[in-house]
Amino acid sequence: MVDAAPGEALRHALTELGHALRYQHFEGDGCIERDRPLLRLGGAALITPDQNGYRAGCARLGVDARDEGWAPWCTWDHKARAHTLVATALATTQGLLENWAQGRDVHPAWPLRSQVRSVVRHWVGPMVDLGDLCAGEPAWDLAGAWLLLPDGAIDRFYRGYAPAADAATRRRARGCAFGKSLACLLIGDNGVHGRAGGKATWGPPAAAALHRLAATRARRSSLR
């Protein structure tokens, strides 16, 4: 729980929390490489010698079966034609896959020339395709801010999370927070009345979150 005391430390903590939830930073994510634009990917994979068919896969990709393995990236050229970049950026690809598994739509910085060993026309699979993943809806991460942060902190938090949270994501986050607050309120009520599975301490934070959601909605409606 973030302390509600005012001050620079709180503002800094909220900004950092927003950055952390936006995505888990990884090598080659473009955060440090400001001079390298992001490369939009349709999918990515890691292939290593311990996988069945590794040598055959390397032959298909036009690279040697090296001990470290390879990272095929599915992308497009300037004419929107699909092709596969075979890169040595294993750490970057691992970071991508971990973020995609949490539903975070992140993409890497353009690889260096030294990191690309082969370019193959069309996409070579199997691949992990972000568009086919459904785990880790970002709105659920954002919903936690409504339950855990003090009054008046949500706007600062979103500034740290920006530009990833668009209006639709924020609406989903509010809906997730509302549903989670109601569930926690019920658990708290069960605890007060001694029902099975109840936890009385869950009630007050849930009620506070509902008040924050209602007050923020009323304030924004009055500004229209």
Secondary structure as UniProt FT lines:
FT   HELIX           8..22
FT   TURN            27..28
FT   TURN            34..35
FT   STRAND          43..44
FT   TURN            49..50
FT   TURN            52..53
FT   HELIX           54..61
FT   TURN            67..68
FT   STRAND          70..76
FT   TURN            78..79
FT   STRAND          82..87
FT   HELIX           90..101
FT   TURN            102..103
FT   HELIX           113..115
FT   STRAND          116..121
FT   HELIX           130..132
FT   HELIX           138..148
FT   TURN            151..152
FT   HELIX           154..161
FT   TURN            162..163
FT   HELIX           167..192
FT   TURN            193..194
FT   TURN            196..197
FT   HELIX           200..202
FT   HELIX           203..222
//
